[in-house]
């Protein structure tokens, strides 16, 4: 039997998305239950399991939290995939679906007015919450910026208004806002130059350009923002007892750090290529990639956590192990546990590689993107693999399809088609 072509797989995944991942308002679910194929319910969590449920979300059930935690990111990433598909195929269905995604992001934006104009809430239970994050804002603003070129005149005015207010929300607060258990958190300043540049592009106040120049002069983008390993190698952190025991640094969740840095750096290089910091931005892309690829598994997935030997700097897969809070970092729900499990969120790395490759022309990035997309099919788009590596209270993590992995698979493939990483006949 001949292997399925990537184009056929992309069609299959998009059909699945349209059938299962899209809610009544066009929002893209963050997770699906692999047991039912639909969004999560209270029955998705067995007795004794400990689903993620963070401070500040007590008014929402675990299912409501899981279904919508990253809905801004997933909806925006799917928008990007559809726009690149339309650019490649000139397909009216792709543009129609992208327009529906725009309406969904607008719906999300409008709900945020319950706090104030420009606030982008996480829609737990498909309703307003006071939680947000700059990764959600980054994804949505970039998708709106991309859709602008395909929008009607009325839609363009709406997009300009939304983008200006979305970044304005952060500027007027000095880049501070609460985040779950943090009540007044200063968000990493290096995340904002790309958003400020977007605000300038879409007709924002002159303060955005002033802020853009000020933050760059501070050196906030002198190097990568989200690196996890380099600060440890540089001696900025004291090894935890867990790390001393294994004589290795523990790093994890690299898909988020790699993908955010790549999105921001790509936008800056495309829209301000002659800036004096541009050589640093390209060098940062290489650093981000070199760190992120440590998590990639041979089968095209990624390891959720990686141990990096203190002497050789070589990565290895950790064995499943609990450790006390005093011994090492805890995860989102307070568990100190290194599973060594795999995840299909390697598709973030594939999309990041596609974006960086056009600036750096690095064949290793191209090869990695191709390997990941060729290796993961629809049924493999899971949040976590390897249930045998998880204790009963965490095993539900291996029973989730990942909306993030799914949307980024499609984005990586269609931008890769557009940029020549993948061929039409594959």
C-alpha positions as a printed Julia matrix, in Angstrom:
426×3 Matrix{Float64}:
   0.0    0.0    0.0
   1.37   3.42  -0.95
   1.81   5.88   1.94
  -0.83   8.59   2.22
   0.19  11.86   0.62
   0.63  14.84   2.91
  -1.99  16.76   0.96
  -4.53  14.0    1.61
  -3.57  14.0    5.29
  -4.04  17.77   5.45
  -7.51  17.38   3.93
  -8.36  14.66   6.45
  -7.17  16.75   9.4
  -9.07  19.83   8.24
 -12.27  17.81   7.76
 -11.81  16.46  11.29
 -11.32  19.98  12.64
 -14.48  21.21  10.97
 -16.46  18.23  12.27
 -15.16  18.1   15.84
 -13.03  21.05  16.94
 -15.2   24.08  16.14
 -17.81  25.26  18.64
 -21.06  27.1   17.89
 -19.27  30.48  17.78
 -16.44  29.3   15.54
 -13.96  28.99  18.42
 -11.44  26.14  18.09
 -11.41  23.85  21.15
  -8.12  23.41  23.0
  -8.69  19.69  23.64
 -10.95  16.83  22.61
 -11.64  13.66  24.57
 -10.04  10.72  22.71
 -12.62   8.38  24.26
 -15.65  10.2   22.82
 -14.1   12.26  20.02
 -15.85  15.38  21.3
 -15.18  18.23  23.73
 -14.47  17.34  27.33
 -17.21  16.92  29.92
 -17.13  16.15  33.64
 -17.24  12.46  32.67
 -13.88  12.85  30.91
 -12.12  12.74  34.27
 -12.22   9.51  36.24
 -12.49   9.42  40.01
  -9.1   10.11  41.57
  -7.71  12.0   38.59
  -6.4   15.52  39.12
  -7.21  17.71  36.11
  -5.59  21.07  35.65
  -7.53  23.76  37.54
  -5.68  26.94  38.36
  -6.21  29.75  40.87
  -8.55  32.37  39.48
 -10.62  29.8   37.53
 -12.69  28.46  40.43
 -15.95  29.51  38.73
 -15.3   27.12  35.84
 -15.33  23.33  35.82
 -12.21  21.4   34.78
 -13.93  20.55  31.47
 -14.76  24.21  30.82
 -11.15  25.12  31.58
  -9.63  22.44  29.35
 -11.92  23.03  26.38
 -11.0   26.72  26.11
  -7.63  27.31  27.82
  -5.77  28.07  24.57
  -8.76  28.87  22.35
  -7.27  32.17  21.21
  -4.1   30.4   20.1
  -5.87  27.5   18.39
  -8.4   29.66  16.56
  -5.67  32.03  15.39
  -3.3   29.24  14.33
  -6.1   27.62  12.31
  -6.78  31.01  10.69
  -3.14  31.15   9.59
  -3.35  27.64   8.13
  -6.48  28.5    6.16
  -5.0   31.73   4.8
  -1.87  29.93   3.6
  -4.05  27.22   2.04
  -6.02  29.9    0.24
  -2.76  31.49  -0.96
  -1.56  28.13  -2.3
  -4.82  26.79  -3.76
  -6.96  29.9   -4.26
  -9.7   27.9   -2.56
 -12.84  29.87  -1.66
 -13.75  27.4    1.1
 -10.47  28.09   2.89
 -11.11  31.84   2.77
 -14.72  31.36   3.9
 -13.52  29.36   6.9
 -10.81  31.94   7.65
 -13.49  34.64   7.65
 -15.5   32.56  10.13
 -12.37  32.38  12.31
 -12.09  36.16  12.09
 -15.65  36.44  13.36
 -14.79  34.04  16.19
 -11.77  36.14  17.2
 -13.95  39.23  17.02
 -16.49  37.49  19.27
 -13.68  36.77  21.74
 -12.57  40.41  21.54
 -16.09  41.74  22.08
 -16.56  39.62  25.2
 -13.44  41.24  26.6
 -15.26  44.58  26.77
 -16.82  43.32  30.0
 -13.48  44.36  31.49
 -12.53  47.01  28.96
 -11.91  47.48  25.24
  -8.75  45.7   24.16
  -8.83  42.95  26.78
  -8.66  39.48  25.19
 -10.13  36.99  27.68
  -9.73  33.25  27.88
 -13.25  31.97  27.24
 -13.59  29.23  29.83
 -16.93  27.53  29.28
 -17.36  29.8   26.24
 -17.95  32.8   28.48
 -16.0   35.75  29.83
 -13.17  35.29  32.31
 -10.65  37.75  33.71
  -7.76  35.53  32.63
  -5.6   36.23  29.59
  -2.01  35.75  28.48
   0.3   37.42  26.01
   0.66  34.22  23.97
  -3.08  34.35  23.23
  -2.73  38.03  22.28
   0.3   37.37  20.08
  -1.4   34.59  18.12
  -4.62  36.55  17.62
  -2.93  39.79  16.61
  -0.72  38.0   14.08
  -3.74  36.21  12.61
  -5.69  39.47  12.37
  -2.7   41.13  10.71
  -2.49  38.31   8.15
  -6.24  38.29   7.47
  -6.15  42.05   6.86
  -4.89  41.56   3.29
  -7.92  39.39   2.44
 -10.48  41.45   4.36
 -13.23  43.73   3.11
 -12.92  47.44   3.79
 -15.26  47.17   6.78
 -13.3   44.2    8.12
 -10.02  46.09   7.7
 -11.36  48.93   9.83
 -12.42  46.41  12.47
  -9.01  44.74  12.41
  -7.19  48.07  12.73
  -9.37  48.96  15.72
  -8.88  45.58  17.38
  -5.1   45.48  16.94
  -4.61  49.04  18.2
  -6.74  48.4   21.28
  -5.23  44.97  22.0
  -1.72  46.38  22.33
  -3.03  49.59  23.9
  -4.43  47.52  26.77
  -0.89  46.45  27.71
   0.85  49.78  27.12
  -1.45  51.7   29.45
  -0.76  49.14  32.21
   3.0   49.25  31.86
   2.8   45.63  30.6
   1.35  44.39  33.9
  -1.69  42.23  34.45
  -2.62  39.33  36.69
  -1.94  35.72  35.69
  -3.65  33.0   37.71
  -1.92  33.19  41.11
   0.06  36.34  40.18
  -1.99  39.45  40.91
   0.18  42.11  39.26
   2.69  40.38  37.01
   5.14  42.25  34.79
   5.05  40.23  31.58
   8.33  39.64  29.7
   9.02  42.92  27.91
  10.62  41.12  24.99
   7.19  39.88  23.95
   5.95  43.37  23.12
   8.09  44.9   20.33
   6.34  42.82  17.65
   2.94  43.8   19.05
   3.92  47.48  19.2
   5.14  47.33  15.61
   1.78  45.84  14.65
   0.03  48.68  16.44
   2.07  51.18  14.42
   1.26  49.37  11.17
  -2.46  49.51  11.85
  -2.66  53.21  12.59
  -1.99  53.34  16.28
  -0.97  56.34  18.33
   2.61  57.61  18.07
   3.2   56.27  21.58
   3.48  52.78  20.06
   6.5   53.84  17.97
   8.0   55.58  20.99
   7.51  52.44  23.07
   8.89  50.23  20.31
  12.08  52.27  20.1
  12.35  52.49  23.9
  12.06  48.75  24.46
  14.55  47.97  21.71
  16.99  50.51  23.16
  16.64  48.7   26.5
  17.87  45.57  24.74
  14.76  43.5   25.4
  15.26  41.73  22.07
  19.04  41.62  22.2
  18.73  37.87  22.64
  15.92  35.3   22.77
  13.24  35.87  25.38
  12.0   32.39  26.18
  15.16  30.29  26.46
  14.93  27.63  29.19
  18.38  26.03  29.12
  20.82  28.87  28.43
  20.18  30.69  31.74
  20.99  27.47  33.59
  24.16  26.9   31.61
  25.13  30.52  32.29
  24.88  29.96  36.04
  21.79  32.11  36.56
  20.11  29.25  38.47
  21.27  27.09  41.34
  20.74  23.39  40.51
  17.79  21.85  42.31
  18.29  18.67  44.36
  16.57  16.76  41.56
  19.02  18.14  39.0
  22.01  17.48  41.25
  20.84  13.92  41.74
  20.77  13.35  37.97
  23.68  15.69  37.2
  21.51  17.18  34.49
  19.37  20.26  33.93
  15.62  19.68  33.69
  13.86  21.7   30.99
  10.39  21.33  29.58
   7.47  22.72  27.58
   9.88  23.94  24.92
   7.17  24.04  22.27
   5.71  27.2   23.81
   8.99  29.02  24.26
  10.27  28.15  20.79
   7.07  29.01  18.98
   6.5   32.39  20.64
  10.05  33.56  20.04
   9.94  32.43  16.42
   6.62  34.18  15.74
   7.87  37.44  17.22
  11.27  37.34  15.53
   9.74  36.4   12.18
   7.35  39.35  12.37
  10.14  41.78  13.26
  12.38  40.54  10.45
   9.57  40.75   7.89
   8.37  44.2    8.94
  11.53  45.96  10.15
  14.35  44.13   8.31
  16.79  47.07   8.29
  16.64  47.7   12.01
  20.09  47.66  13.63
  18.89  44.8   15.82
  18.02  42.58  12.85
  21.31  40.59  13.0
  20.54  39.83  16.66
  17.05  38.67  15.69
  18.48  36.21  13.2
  21.06  34.98  15.7
  18.26  34.57  18.24
  16.32  32.39  15.85
  19.29  30.03  15.65
  19.68  29.94  19.44
  15.98  29.27  19.94
  16.04  26.45  17.42
  19.19  24.86  18.84
  17.58  24.74  22.27
  14.17  23.63  21.08
  15.46  20.73  19.01
  16.79  19.11  22.21
  13.22  18.06  22.93
  12.55  16.39  19.58
  12.08  12.63  19.71
  13.26  10.34  16.87
   9.67   9.45  15.91
   8.67  13.07  15.15
   7.03  13.74  18.51
   8.67  15.69  21.34
   9.54  14.91  24.94
   7.59  17.01  27.42
  10.64  17.15  29.7
  14.31  16.68  28.85
  17.39  16.22  31.01
  20.51  17.93  29.67
  23.76  16.56  31.09
  25.66  19.2   33.04
  29.04  18.16  31.62
  28.35  17.06  28.06
  25.23  19.16  27.43
  23.71  16.12  25.71
  19.94  15.61  26.17
  18.33  12.44  27.47
  14.82  11.29  28.22
  14.07  11.26  31.96
  12.58   8.23  33.64
   9.19   8.77  35.31
   9.73  10.15  38.78
   7.96  12.19  41.44
  10.06  14.55  43.51
   9.33  16.84  46.41
   8.52  20.5   45.77
  11.77  21.46  47.45
  13.71  19.34  44.94
  12.66  20.85  41.66
  10.1   22.76  39.59
   6.42  21.98  39.77
   4.06  21.83  36.83
   0.88  23.8   36.32
  -1.21  21.9   38.85
   1.42  21.58  41.52
   2.8   18.14  40.68
   6.55  17.71  40.76
   6.75  14.96  38.22
   8.95  14.26  35.23
   7.21  11.73  32.99
   9.57  11.46  30.05
   6.37  11.28  28.03
   6.01  12.31  24.42
   3.64  14.82  22.83
   2.45  15.75  19.35
   3.07  19.38  20.23
   6.24  18.92  18.2
   4.11  20.44  15.44
   4.88  23.8   17.1
   8.53  23.09  16.32
   7.65  22.19  12.73
   5.85  25.47  12.19
   8.65  27.38  13.92
  11.21  25.69  11.67
   9.23  26.66   8.56
   9.16  30.3    9.72
  12.85  30.44  10.65
  14.13  28.57   7.6
  13.17  31.32   5.19
  15.4   33.76   7.13
  18.27  31.4    7.96
  18.14  28.93   5.03
  19.11  26.12   7.4
  18.57  22.68   5.84
  18.37  21.08   9.31
  15.29  23.17  10.06
  13.71  22.16   6.78
  14.49  18.49   7.43
  13.07  18.65  10.96
   9.84  20.28   9.8
   9.41  17.66   7.11
  10.13  14.77   9.49
   7.6   15.98  12.08
   4.78  16.59   9.61
   5.41  13.33   7.77
   5.52  11.36  11.04
   2.31  12.55  12.74
  -1.09  11.62  11.33
  -4.55  12.65  12.52
  -4.77   9.96  15.19
  -1.36  10.94  16.49
  -2.32  14.54  17.31
  -2.43  13.85  21.04
  -1.43  16.05  23.94
   0.56  13.26  25.61
   1.57   9.72  24.71
   2.92   6.94  26.92
   0.17   6.35  29.5
   2.4    3.82  31.22
   4.62   6.72  32.29
   1.83   8.52  34.17
   0.33   7.66  37.56
  -3.47   7.2   37.77
  -4.09  10.78  38.92
  -2.39  12.15  35.79
  -3.33   9.51  33.22
  -6.14  11.66  31.76
  -3.41  13.75  30.12
  -2.84  10.92  27.64
  -6.56  10.83  26.73
  -6.69  14.21  25.03
  -6.38  15.28  21.42
  -4.43  18.54  21.25
  -6.02  21.46  19.46
  -2.66  23.23  19.58
  -0.87  20.32  17.9
  -3.63  20.03  15.31
  -3.8   23.7   14.34
  -0.02  23.97  14.19
   0.22  20.83  12.01
  -2.03  22.52   9.46
  -0.22  25.84   9.78
   3.19  24.21   9.36
   2.04  22.23   6.33
   0.31  25.05   4.46
   2.93  27.7    5.18
   5.49  25.06   4.25
   3.67  24.51   0.95
   3.59  28.26   0.39
   7.3   28.65   1.18
   8.47  25.57  -0.72
   9.31  23.32   2.23
   6.73  20.77   1.06
   5.95  19.89  -2.53
   2.52  19.52  -4.09
   3.2   15.92  -5.07
   4.26  14.66  -1.61
